[in-house]
Amino acid sequence: MKRRLKKIGRWTVEIIKRSDKAKGFEVLPRRWVVERTFAWLGRCRRLAKDVEKSIASSEAWIMIAHIRLITRRLARYGYR
């Protein structure tokens, strides 16, 4: 995985830990972006469970899910 990411570009991974003292809801920086994206992808039944045998297959289905999402949004607003 690391080798593939190095080929694409320079990546920085930052792990955001929730405070041990926090009670209830607490906004964590930029975490909502990832969670929102996973929620959108989770709407596709095929991606709801991790059953793909290869990374290429998983990437293809994620691409299909994003294409579906974008085309529906474009159709909703009537872009041409």
Buried (B, 14 or more C-beta within 10 A) or exposed (E): EEEEEEEEEEEEEEEEEEEEEEEEEEEEEEEEEEEEEEEBBEEBEBBEEEEBEEEEEBEEBBEEBBEEBEEEEEEEEEEE
